[in-house]
């Protein structure tokens, strides 16, 4: 993947003002399996596509619980994700010890971004090759943040990261205005439709490759949770009820047909 003499260290700028090592880390996020996040005025949810190396292997973990009110979905290097998720847990526990309250979500994401940014400017280190979608619920309501290896973080109404995530973004951009007033079941349905857009043509969502995580009050298909709603992960057979609620995928492709004039020309050429 050699590009030029400016990509051997992440502290050296290229003449175009680029840090190639940081761009390589961003590319690692694009190679990871897709994750989708959405939020309404009451809930924030994450949906992720799990990969497996084969029939004999387990499926990759895509969701991590950080605290009772915060969780993440990852795209990129899982090993880097474990390191950063442990850092986030330490920050959350530290705030509970010092201030006796849950950590505000934006403060937690900012601390994570600061940690990642240090690795883009110190000699002998490399950027973390993983991106996060972070959901949480605090006194100001539900939140959805995206964190990238460059140290940037943004808050979104809806977002997608990972392989073929642009297809999911296209769906989210068409429907995001309706997310605010959605119920939990409707929000999950939108999320599954967006996640489905990232699949290869011969693949489908099923109970093995789909993970859902939720913050907010409990829904119709869940056991009751606390009024604010703790972060919880839905996997396995519990996902089936949501998959069955999905609409059939509509394809815009019309059946191929040959115009009569073209068909007549082909007959003449063949006869000749």
TIFIZA-692099 format. One record per residue (C-alpha): residue in one letter; x, y, z. Coordinates in pm, 1 decimal. Example, Ala and Ser with C-alpha at 12.3 -4.5 7.8 and 13.67 -1.06 7.14 Angstrom:
// TIFIZA-692099
(r A (1230.0 -450.0 780.0)),
(r S (1367.0 -106.0 714.0)),
***
This chain:
// TIFIZA-692099
(r X (0.0 0.0 0.0)),
(r X (306.1 222.4 -44.5)),
(r X (205.1 565.0 -165.2)),
(r X (512.0 790.4 -132.2)),
(r X (789.8 890.0 107.9)),
(r X (548.9 1088.1 324.7)),
(r X (347.0 793.5 457.7)),
(r X (613.2 632.9 677.9)),
(r X (530.5 842.9 983.2)),
(r X (216.7 1013.0 1103.4)),
(r X (394.2 1330.5 1219.4)),
(r X (511.1 1425.3 868.1)),
(r X (282.0 1630.1 646.0)),
(r X (288.5 1572.1 271.0)),
(r X (331.6 1875.3 41.3)),
(r X (-47.7 1867.5 -4.1)),
(r X (-98.2 1906.3 371.4)),
(r X (-212.9 1547.2 430.9)),
(r X (-125.0 1294.5 699.1)),
(r X (-130.3 967.0 509.6)),
(r X (-113.1 745.8 819.5)),
(r X (-432.8 906.7 947.6)),
(r X (-596.6 850.1 610.0)),
(r X (-495.8 483.5 624.8)),
(r X (-666.6 455.7 963.8)),
(r X (-982.0 610.3 816.3)),
(r X (-962.1 353.2 537.7)),
(r X (-954.5 74.1 798.6)),
(r X (-1289.2 201.0 925.8)),
(r X (-1431.9 185.6 572.9)),
(r X (-1326.6 -180.1 546.5)),
(r X (-1512.9 -282.1 863.4)),
(r X (-1865.3 -422.1 854.4)),
(r X (-2138.0 -159.7 862.3)),
(r X (-2296.9 1.8 1166.3)),
(r X (-2600.2 233.5 1165.5)),
(r X (-2719.5 475.0 1433.5)),
(r X (-3047.2 668.7 1468.3)),
(r X (-3213.3 876.9 1735.6)),
(r X (-3559.1 1011.4 1812.1)),
(r X (-3671.5 1244.7 2089.1)),
(r X (-3699.9 947.1 2327.4)),
(r X (-3455.9 679.8 2203.1)),
(r X (-3117.5 629.9 2041.3)),
(r X (-3037.4 298.1 1874.1)),
(r X (-2749.6 123.5 1699.5)),
(r X (-2766.2 -159.2 1446.7)),
(r X (-2460.5 -348.3 1325.8)),
(r X (-2374.5 -621.2 1081.0)),
(r X (-2162.3 -897.2 1234.7)),
(r X (-1906.3 -1090.3 1032.0)),
(r X (-1787.8 -1448.0 1068.6)),
(r X (-1469.2 -1595.0 922.3)),
(r X (-1645.9 -1923.5 848.6)),
(r X (-1910.4 -2174.0 951.4)),
(r X (-1693.0 -2302.3 1237.4)),
(r X (-1624.8 -1953.7 1378.7)),
(r X (-1829.0 -1728.3 1601.8)),
(r X (-1957.1 -1388.7 1488.9)),
(r X (-1757.7 -1071.7 1555.2)),
(r X (-1862.4 -860.4 1852.9)),
(r X (-1982.8 -523.6 1726.9)),
(r X (-2147.5 -370.9 2034.9)),
(r X (-1980.7 -274.0 2363.3)),
(r X (-2150.8 -150.7 2679.3)),
(r X (-1965.0 143.2 2834.7)),
(r X (-2197.6 238.8 3121.2)),
(r X (-2562.5 199.3 3214.4)),
(r X (-2651.7 487.6 2983.4)),
(r X (-2385.0 465.8 2708.1)),
(r X (-2282.2 208.4 2447.9)),
(r X (-2093.9 188.3 2119.0)),
(r X (-2091.4 10.4 1783.6)),
(r X (-1759.7 -29.7 1603.0)),
(r X (-1624.2 -50.3 1249.1)),
(r X (-1258.4 -133.1 1194.2)),
(r X (-1001.0 -313.8 1409.5)),
(r X (-1173.9 -488.9 1697.9)),
(r X (-852.1 -502.7 1901.9)),
(r X (-822.9 -122.9 1893.1)),
(r X (-1191.3 -99.2 1984.5)),
(r X (-1133.2 -304.0 2301.9)),
(r X (-856.4 -65.9 2413.7)),
(r X (-1064.9 245.5 2352.1)),
(r X (-1380.9 97.3 2506.3)),
(r X (-1183.1 19.9 2824.6)),
(r X (-1065.5 381.7 2830.0)),
(r X (-1425.0 501.8 2798.8)),
(r X (-1531.4 275.0 3086.3)),
(r X (-1255.0 417.1 3305.7)),
(r X (-1370.6 770.5 3227.5)),
(r X (-1731.9 682.3 3305.9)),
(r X (-1640.8 511.8 3633.8)),
(r X (-1415.7 802.2 3732.6)),
(r X (-1700.3 1050.4 3687.8)),
(r X (-1932.6 834.2 3895.6)),
(r X (-1671.7 820.2 4172.8)),
(r X (-1595.3 1193.3 4171.7)),
(r X (-1931.6 1351.5 4085.0)),
(r X (-2174.8 1069.9 4179.4)),
(r X (-2362.3 1100.1 3848.7)),
(r X (-2360.3 945.3 3502.2)),
(r X (-2110.9 1106.3 3264.6)),
(r X (-2264.3 1341.9 3004.1)),
(r X (-2234.0 1167.7 2668.8)),
(r X (-2065.4 1458.1 2489.5)),
(r X (-1799.0 1480.1 2760.4)),
(r X (-1721.9 1109.7 2724.3)),
(r X (-1690.0 1135.3 2345.8)),
(r X (-1470.6 1445.8 2374.4)),
(r X (-1231.3 1261.6 2608.3)),
(r X (-1214.5 974.2 2359.1)),
(r X (-1144.5 1211.7 2069.1)),
(r X (-866.2 1383.3 2266.1)),
(r X (-700.9 1047.4 2333.5)),
(r X (-716.6 949.0 1966.2)),
(r X (-584.3 1285.6 1849.3)),
(r X (-263.2 1245.2 2053.6)),
(r X (-175.4 942.8 1838.9)),
(r X (-188.6 1157.3 1525.8)),
(r X (90.2 1389.9 1643.9)),
(r X (328.7 1178.4 1856.8)),
(r X (629.1 1011.9 1693.7)),
(r X (637.7 631.6 1720.8)),
(r X (262.0 584.2 1752.6)),
(r X (-9.0 507.2 1500.4)),
(r X (-370.6 626.1 1487.1)),
(r X (-635.1 385.2 1613.6)),
(r X (-783.3 199.7 1318.4)),
(r X (-1142.1 196.0 1439.9)),
(r X (-1445.9 423.0 1425.8)),
(r X (-1733.1 435.7 1675.4)),
(r X (-2098.0 522.5 1675.4)),
(r X (-2180.6 621.3 2033.6)),
(r X (-2533.4 637.6 2174.3)),
(r X (-2633.9 750.4 2518.4)),
(r X (-2902.7 914.4 2724.9)),
(r X (-2844.1 1183.6 2985.5)),
(r X (-3038.2 1475.7 3134.1)),
(r X (-3051.2 1648.9 2797.5)),
(r X (-3204.7 1348.1 2619.0)),
(r X (-3080.2 1082.3 2376.3)),
(r X (-2762.6 1139.8 2176.6)),
(r X (-2582.4 986.1 1878.7)),
(r X (-2216.4 1066.4 1810.9)),
(r X (-1965.6 951.2 1552.3)),
(r X (-1597.8 922.1 1647.0)),
(r X (-1323.1 880.4 1385.2)),
(r X (-950.4 790.2 1420.6)),
(r X (-851.4 1143.8 1323.1)),
(r X (-983.3 1267.3 1658.9)),
(r X (-1297.6 1428.3 1514.9)),
(r X (-1639.2 1371.8 1667.2)),
(r X (-1981.9 1494.1 1556.6)),
(r X (-2337.6 1457.7 1679.1)),
(r X (-2596.3 1328.0 1430.7)),
(r X (-2966.1 1258.6 1388.2)),
(r X (-2863.9 943.0 1199.5)),
(r X (-2532.2 807.3 1074.9)),
(r X (-2366.5 503.0 918.8)),
(r X (-2002.7 387.9 912.1)),
(r X (-1821.3 89.5 765.0)),
(r X (-1826.1 -94.5 433.7)),
(r X (-2088.9 24.3 182.0)),
(r X (-2214.9 273.2 441.2)),
(r X (-2296.2 530.2 172.2)),
(r X (-2599.0 323.4 67.9)),
(r X (-2729.6 335.4 425.1)),
(r X (-2663.4 711.7 444.8)),
(r X (-2871.0 762.0 130.9)),
(r X (-3167.0 587.7 297.0)),
(r X (-3118.4 780.6 622.8)),
(r X (-3102.6 1115.6 440.3)),
(r X (-3437.0 1042.5 274.4)),
(r X (-3617.5 959.3 599.3)),
(r X (-3434.4 1131.8 888.2)),
(r X (-3694.9 1407.9 926.8)),
(r X (-3948.9 1148.7 1042.8)),
(r X (-3719.0 990.8 1303.8)),
(r X (-3788.3 1250.0 1575.5)),
(r X (-4144.9 1133.5 1640.0)),
(r X (-4090.6 761.1 1573.4)),
(r X (-4167.2 495.4 1832.1)),
(r X (-3889.5 253.2 1922.0)),
(r X (-4029.2 -16.3 1691.4)),
(r X (-4052.9 227.1 1398.2)),
(r X (-3700.8 353.4 1463.3)),
(r X (-3560.2 -1.2 1463.2)),
(r X (-3749.3 -76.7 1143.6)),
(r X (-3588.9 223.2 971.9)),
(r X (-3249.6 115.7 1104.2)),
(r X (-3289.1 -237.4 968.0)),
(r X (-3391.6 -102.1 627.4)),
(r X (-3078.7 119.0 624.2)),
(r X (-2855.3 -167.6 736.4)),
(r X (-3000.2 -390.5 466.0)),
(r X (-2878.2 -142.5 204.5)),
(r X (-2515.9 -222.1 299.5)),
(r X (-2548.5 -595.5 227.4)),
(r X (-2405.5 -771.5 -72.4)),
(r X (-2666.7 -890.8 -319.9)),
(r X (-2660.4 -1254.7 -207.3)),
(r X (-2681.2 -1175.1 165.5)),
(r X (-2974.2 -1112.4 399.7)),
(r X (-3017.3 -996.7 756.9)),
(r X (-3074.8 -1279.2 1005.6)),
(r X (-3060.2 -1346.6 1379.2)),
(r X (-2692.6 -1443.5 1357.7)),
(r X (-2547.1 -1144.5 1174.5)),
(r X (-2760.8 -862.5 1319.9)),
(r X (-2707.9 -678.5 1648.8)),
(r X (-2928.4 -404.4 1791.8)),
(r X (-2858.4 -183.0 2093.1)),
(r X (-3100.3 62.0 2253.5)),
(r X (-3107.7 344.5 2505.4)),
(r X (-3443.0 480.6 2616.3)),
(r X (-3770.5 347.3 2759.3)),
(r X (-3860.1 -14.6 2687.6)),
(r X (-4055.6 -102.4 2373.1)),
(r X (-4344.8 -338.4 2306.8)),
(r X (-4117.6 -639.5 2253.3)),
(r X (-3892.0 -578.6 2554.9)),
(r X (-3897.2 -645.2 2925.1)),
(r X (-3960.3 -327.1 3128.0)),
(r X (-3649.8 -119.2 3203.4)),
(r X (-3588.5 189.6 3416.6)),
(r X (-3774.3 512.5 3321.6)),
(r X (-3466.3 667.1 3158.1)),
(r X (-3384.5 335.1 2996.1)),
(r X (-3053.8 160.4 3034.6)),
(r X (-2828.3 67.1 2746.2)),
(r X (-2907.9 -288.1 2636.7)),
(r X (-2802.3 -512.0 2351.5)),
(r X (-3051.3 -726.4 2158.4)),
(r X (-2900.4 -1028.5 1982.7)),
(r X (-2989.7 -1381.9 1878.9)),
(r X (-3352.0 -1494.9 1874.6)),
(r X (-3467.2 -1165.6 2031.0)),
(r X (-3385.7 -991.6 1701.2)),
(r X (-3626.7 -1214.5 1507.0)),
(r X (-3938.5 -1018.9 1597.5)),
(r X (-3784.8 -701.1 1451.9)),
(r X (-3661.5 -873.7 1136.4)),
(r X (-4011.9 -1007.7 1071.0)),
(r X (-4153.0 -652.7 1083.0)),
(r X (-3938.2 -535.7 789.8)),
(r X (-4094.8 -440.7 458.4)),
(r X (-4002.1 -625.9 143.2)),
(r X (-3720.2 -461.7 -46.8)),
(r X (-3845.5 -279.2 -355.9)),
(r X (-3614.5 -289.4 -655.5)),
(r X (-3627.5 -17.5 -918.7)),
(r X (-3487.1 -239.0 -1190.4)),
(r X (-3733.4 -297.7 -1474.7)),
(r X (-3717.7 -623.6 -1669.4)),
(r X (-3485.1 -594.7 -1962.0)),
(r X (-3666.0 -564.5 -2294.3)),
(r X (-3540.8 -509.4 -2645.9)),
(r X (-3702.5 -223.6 -2844.7)),
(r X (-3881.3 -354.3 -3157.1)),
(r X (-3664.5 -145.8 -3393.2)),
(r X (-3345.2 -283.9 -3237.4)),
(r X (-3480.3 -639.3 -3253.8)),
(r X (-3562.0 -596.6 -3624.1)),
(r X (-3209.5 -470.4 -3696.0)),
(r X (-3059.8 -768.3 -3514.5)),
(r X (-3271.0 -1007.2 -3726.2)),
(r X (-3144.1 -845.0 -4045.1)),
(r X (-2781.1 -871.0 -3931.0)),
(r X (-2822.7 -1233.8 -3827.5)),
(r X (-2987.6 -1328.7 -4157.6)),
(r X (-2711.0 -1161.5 -4351.6)),
***
